[in-house]
Structure formats: C-alpha cells, structure tokens
Amino acid sequence: MAVIVTVEIPGGTQEQYEESTALITGAEWWPPQGFIAHAAGPDGTGGWRIVDFWDSEDDFLAFVEKTRPLLDRSGMPSILPKVQEAVNVVLK
C-alpha cells in the first residue's frame, strides 16, 4: 500500500534542506527502493515542510535508516514524520 509521508521541520531552513537533499541524492543508493515522489517548501510559519510518496511504510523506514547519518551531518533537526495511507497517487 502506498503511503504519504509528511515531515514538518519547525525552524528548518532552505539552506539546511538543500544541503541535506544534495547529500541524499548524491548517495550511491539513490534513488531508494519504493520512492515515488517528493515535494518541499516553506511551511508559512518559519519552518520547512516535506511531503513524500512511497510504495510502503517499510520502504520509507529503510530510507530513514540510510539518511540518518547524512541528515545529522547537514545539521537538519530531528523530526517525527506523519505516515498515512495513500488511496491514490497520480503522476503527470
């Protein structure tokens, strides 16, 4: 079952996001298994929001384990993602 993963990063900056994204997409395992799509931007309250789509929660959790050291290196604060079932995912 596909899932939607929403990450709210209070106080997160575009600079932190861009640095962590460059580290992740530069990894030899990129793109990770189960990855469907990604979007990110300011949350309107001084933080950052990320919304991902994955084939399964297990695929997302495996990605988290791979990215943890990279995110620590970029200074991205710890976050608690919200995972919910996706009834439908449509790509252009």
C-alpha positions, 0 to 999 in steps of 0.5 A: 500500500502506498503511503504519504509521508509528511515531515514538518521541520519547525525552524528548518531552513532552505539552506539546511534542506538543500544541503541535506537533499544534495547529500541524499541524492548524491548517495550511491543508493539513490534513488531508494527502493519504493520512492515515488515522489517528493515535494518541499517548501516553506511551511508559512510559519518559519519552518520547512515542510516535506511531503513524500510518496512511497510504495510502503511504510517499510520502504520509507523506514529503510530510507530513514535508516540510510539518511540518518547519518547524512541528515545529522551531518547537514545539521537538519533537526530531528523530526517525527514524520506523519505516515498515512495511507495513500488511496491514490497517487497520480503522476503527470 
